[in-house]
Amino acid sequence: MSEKSITIEDVAVAAGVSRQTVSNVLNTPAIVKAATRERVQEAISRLGYSPHASARRLRTQRSATVGIHLDPYAGGISGVVLDRFVHALTESAGDRGLRVLVYAASDQDEEIRRMSDLVHAGDVEAVVVTGTRYDDRRLAWLTERGVPFVSFGRPWDAASPEESAHLWVDVDGASGTRAATEHALTVGPRIAFLGWPAGSPTGDDRERGWREAMTDAGARPDLRLSAEERVADAREQVRELLATTEVDAVVCASDTLAVGAHVAAVAAQRADLSIIGFDNTPAAEALGLASVEQLPELVAAGALDLLMAGGTRIERRAAGAGEGHVLVQPRLVVR
């Protein structure tokens, strides 16, 4: 095993002692019997375990550090939103006397291993989980171990997210696309929605806002297009739509899809077609496209407020009625 993968539990198992005994050897060796101390030290040497200075703070459970996973770099347009959130979280944490530790992982299994290492070493006191999904094993792992955490994203499996057993903060995506659709309806009733393939909880939520706004206005929500998060895919979908169907506007689940729709509209000599994105990225601003602003600064502040329960320290607690979540209302930016 690499040095980073060795935990205090590994040493305890190898030495045949409790985790507390290993901690005592590291922090107060005088209280441990010589034979036991030598056995633990031998296991530490053999495994190559090197306790960080922060691990010595584990006994107080006060590292004052929040861990957050950074998604692998994938380029594109909408990826800047999570970067902006991490930046805002770091600034907001500093204002509250906390630090942020960013770690990388390529999938859920690796992320759980990384969280385990960081928590067991005492490097982080709490975790911010991003990109929640159906059957999210990260949430179950943290809950089972009593690690304080808040998720950026709702617990999508919960019948009633508002009564979830864990803390969460999210952007009301349906509210954002509803506002976008209501604005588009001022142009005409034929409003298409360009979203991701069904099954994405965030995407499905944003589609719901479009459907509700169309239904409330007495318009038919029958122009539903699907594309992967790529400009080329979005461009092709909208190109085919414009070649066969009369459309007044296109509401999109992301700015990436909106840029593809814009390129298709220009090619079809429909540069005047109303296109609304989601994320309000610099790309949308540069093209003059309307877009829904997520306000990640409010999301970051809400996440830390939940973790600290409005006080001065991170709380090891579950969500309570009326206090376990923050739903940020986005705003439509029209250019």
C-alpha positions in Angstrom: 0.0 0.0 0.0 1.1 3.5 -0.6 1.9 5.8 2.3 -1.2 7.8 1.7 -3.5 4.8 1.9 -2.3 3.7 5.3 -4.6 4.6 8.1 -4.5 4.4 11.9 -6.9 1.5 11.7 -4.4 -0.4 9.5 -1.8 0.0 12.2 -4.2 -1.1 14.9 -5.1 -4.3 13.0 -1.4 -5.1 12.2 -0.4 -4.6 15.9 -3.4 -6.4 17.3 -4.5 -3.5 19.4 -7.3 -0.9 19.4 -7.3 2.3 17.4 -7.2 4.2 20.7 -4.0 2.4 21.7 -2.3 3.4 18.5 -3.4 7.0 19.1 -2.0 6.8 22.6 1.4 5.6 21.3 1.4 8.5 18.9 0.3 11.2 21.3 1.0 10.0 24.9 3.4 7.1 24.6 4.2 7.1 28.4 0.8 5.7 29.3 1.3 2.6 27.1 3.1 -0.5 28.3 6.5 -0.9 26.8 5.8 -4.2 25.1 2.6 -2.9 23.5 4.3 0.4 22.5 7.1 -1.5 20.8 4.6 -3.7 18.9 2.7 -0.7 17.7 5.9 1.1 16.7 7.0 -2.0 14.8 3.7 -2.0 12.9 4.0 1.7 12.1 7.5 1.2 10.7 6.6 -1.9 8.7 3.5 -0.4 7.1 5.2 2.9 6.5 2.5 4.9 8.4 3.4 8.6 8.8 0.9 10.5 10.9 0.3 14.0 9.8 0.4 16.8 12.3 -3.3 17.2 11.8 -3.9 13.6 12.8 -2.7 14.4 16.3 -5.7 16.8 16.5 -8.1 13.8 15.9 -8.5 13.3 19.7 -10.1 16.7 19.8 -12.2 16.3 16.6 -11.4 19.9 15.8 -9.4 20.1 12.6 -11.6 23.0 11.5 -11.1 21.8 7.9 -13.9 21.0 5.4 -13.1 18.5 2.6 -14.6 18.8 -0.9 -14.2 16.7 -4.0 -13.0 18.4 -7.2 -14.4 16.8 -10.3 -11.8 15.7 -13.0 -11.2 18.5 -15.5 -13.5 17.8 -18.5 -13.3 21.2 -20.3 -16.5 22.5 -21.8 -18.5 25.5 -20.8 -20.6 24.7 -17.7 -17.8 23.2 -15.7 -16.9 26.7 -14.5 -19.9 26.7 -12.2 -18.5 24.1 -9.8 -15.1 25.9 -9.9 -16.9 29.1 -8.9 -18.7 27.2 -6.1 -15.4 25.8 -4.7 -13.8 29.3 -4.9 -16.8 30.7 -3.0 -16.8 27.9 -0.5 -13.1 28.6 0.3 -13.7 32.4 0.7 -16.8 31.8 2.9 -15.0 29.2 5.0 -12.1 31.6 5.7 -14.7 34.2 7.0 -15.9 31.6 9.4 -12.5 30.5 10.7 -12.5 27.3 8.6 -10.2 25.9 6.0 -11.0 23.9 2.8 -9.1 20.9 1.6 -9.7 19.9 -2.0 -9.2 16.3 -3.1 -9.6 14.5 -6.4 -11.3 11.2 -7.3 -12.4 9.7 -10.5 -15.5 7.7 -9.3 -17.6 7.1 -6.2 -15.4 4.2 -4.9 -12.2 6.3 -5.1 -14.0 9.2 -3.5 -15.1 7.1 -0.6 -11.6 5.8 -0.1 -10.2 9.4 -0.2 -12.8 10.5 2.4 -12.0 7.6 4.6 -8.3 8.4 4.6 -8.9 12.1 5.3 -11.4 11.5 8.0 -9.4 8.8 9.8 -6.2 10.9 9.6 -8.1 13.8 11.1 -7.3 16.0 8.1 -10.9 17.0 7.7 -13.7 17.5 10.2 -16.6 17.6 7.7 -17.3 17.0 4.0 -19.2 18.9 1.3 -20.5 16.4 -1.3 -21.2 17.7 -4.8 -23.1 16.2 -7.7 -25.6 14.1 -5.8 -27.3 11.3 -7.8 -29.7 8.4 -7.4 -28.4 5.6 -5.1 -25.6 7.8 -3.9 -23.3 5.6 -1.9 -21.2 8.5 -0.6 -24.1 9.8 1.4 -24.8 6.4 3.0 -21.1 6.0 3.9 -20.9 9.4 5.6 -24.2 8.9 7.4 -23.2 5.4 8.7 -20.0 6.8 10.2 -21.4 9.9 11.7 -19.2 12.2 9.7 -20.7 15.8 9.6 -21.5 16.6 5.9 -23.7 18.7 3.7 -24.4 17.9 0.1 -24.6 20.4 -2.8 -27.6 18.6 -4.4 -30.7 17.1 -3.0 -31.1 13.5 -1.8 -32.9 12.4 -4.9 -33.9 9.0 -3.6 -35.8 10.5 -0.7 -39.6 10.6 -1.0 -39.5 14.0 0.6 -36.1 15.7 0.3 -37.3 18.4 2.8 -37.5 15.7 5.5 -34.1 14.1 4.6 -31.9 12.8 7.4 -28.9 14.7 6.1 -28.1 18.3 5.5 -28.3 19.6 1.9 -28.3 22.8 -0.1 -29.3 23.1 -3.7 -30.4 25.4 -6.5 -34.1 25.3 -7.4 -33.6 24.3 -11.0 -37.3 23.9 -11.8 -37.9 27.5 -10.6 -35.1 28.6 -12.9 -36.4 27.0 -16.0 -40.0 28.0 -15.1 -38.8 31.6 -15.1 -37.0 31.1 -18.4 -40.0 29.5 -20.0 -42.4 32.2 -18.8 -40.0 34.8 -20.4 -39.9 32.8 -23.6 -43.7 32.6 -23.8 -43.8 36.4 -24.3 -42.4 35.7 -27.7 -44.8 32.9 -28.7 -46.3 29.6 -27.5 -44.0 27.1 -29.3 -41.2 26.7 -26.7 -38.8 23.8 -27.1 -36.8 22.4 -24.2 -33.3 21.1 -24.9 -32.2 18.9 -22.0 -30.0 15.9 -21.2 -31.1 12.3 -21.6 -33.7 11.3 -19.1 -32.4 9.9 -15.8 -30.3 12.9 -14.7 -31.9 14.1 -11.5 -30.8 17.7 -12.0 -31.8 17.6 -15.7 -35.2 16.1 -14.9 -35.8 18.8 -12.3 -35.0 21.5 -14.8 -37.3 19.9 -17.4 -40.1 19.9 -14.8 -40.0 23.7 -14.6 -40.5 24.0 -18.4 -43.4 21.5 -18.4 -45.1 23.2 -15.5 -44.8 26.7 -17.1 -46.0 25.5 -20.4 -49.0 23.7 -18.9 -50.0 26.6 -16.7 -49.9 28.9 -19.8 -52.1 26.5 -21.8 -49.3 25.7 -24.2 -48.3 22.2 -25.3 -45.0 20.9 -23.8 -44.4 18.6 -26.8 -41.1 19.9 -28.1 -38.6 18.1 -25.9 -35.1 17.5 -27.3 -32.3 15.5 -25.8 -28.6 15.9 -26.2 -25.4 15.0 -24.3 -23.5 17.9 -22.7 -21.7 18.8 -25.9 -22.1 21.8 -28.2 -22.0 19.6 -31.3 -24.8 17.3 -30.1 -27.0 20.3 -29.1 -26.3 21.9 -32.5 -27.4 18.8 -34.4 -30.6 18.4 -32.4 -31.7 22.0 -32.9 -30.7 22.0 -36.6 -33.1 19.1 -37.2 -35.8 20.8 -35.2 -35.6 24.1 -37.1 -35.6 22.2 -40.4 -39.0 20.7 -39.7 -40.8 22.6 -37.0 -41.9 26.2 -36.2 -40.3 27.3 -33.0 -40.5 30.5 -31.0 -37.8 29.9 -28.5 -35.6 27.2 -26.9 -35.0 26.8 -23.2 -31.9 24.8 -22.4 -30.7 22.8 -19.4 -27.2 24.3 -19.6 -25.2 27.0 -21.3 -23.3 24.3 -23.2 -26.6 23.2 -24.8 -27.6 26.8 -25.4 -24.4 27.6 -27.3 -25.1 24.6 -29.6 -28.6 25.8 -30.1 -27.4 29.3 -30.9 -24.9 28.0 -33.5 -27.7 26.0 -35.2 -30.0 29.0 -35.2 -27.5 31.2 -36.8 -26.8 28.5 -39.5 -30.5 28.3 -40.2 -30.7 32.1 -40.5 -32.7 32.3 -37.3 -30.2 34.5 -35.3 -33.2 36.2 -33.8 -34.4 32.9 -32.2 -34.8 33.4 -28.4 -32.5 30.9 -26.7 -32.1 30.7 -22.9 -29.4 28.8 -21.1 -28.7 27.7 -17.6 -25.6 28.6 -15.5 -24.9 32.2 -16.8 -21.4 31.4 -17.9 -19.0 33.8 -19.7 -19.8 32.0 -22.9 -23.5 32.9 -22.7 -22.6 36.4 -21.8 -20.2 36.7 -24.7 -23.0 35.5 -27.2 -25.6 37.7 -25.6 -27.7 34.8 -24.5 -30.2 35.0 -21.7 -29.3 32.5 -18.9 -30.3 31.3 -15.4 -27.8 32.3 -12.8 -27.3 29.7 -10.0 -25.7 32.1 -7.5 -23.1 29.6 -6.2 -21.9 32.1 -3.6 -25.3 31.8 -1.8 -25.0 28.0 -2.1 -21.6 28.0 -0.5 -22.7 30.2 2.3 -25.8 28.1 2.9 -23.7 24.9 3.0 -21.4 26.2 5.7 -24.3 27.8 7.7 -25.9 24.3 7.8 -22.7 22.6 8.9 -22.1 25.2 11.6 -25.8 25.3 12.7 -25.6 29.1 12.8 -22.9 29.0 15.5 -19.1 29.0 15.6 -18.3 25.3 15.1 -19.2 22.4 12.9 -22.0 20.4 14.4 -22.2 16.6 14.3 -25.9 16.4 13.8 -28.7 15.3 11.4 -31.1 17.5 9.6 -34.0 18.8 11.7 -37.4 19.9 10.6 -37.2 23.2 8.9 -33.5 23.6 9.3 -31.9 20.8 7.4 -31.8 22.3 3.9 -31.4 25.5 1.9 -33.0 25.8 -1.5 -31.5 28.8 -3.4 -33.7 30.6 -5.8 -31.8 31.3 -9.1 -32.4 34.4 -11.2 -32.9 34.9 -14.9 -30.4 37.2 -16.6 -31.8 38.7 -19.8 -29.5 40.5 -22.2 
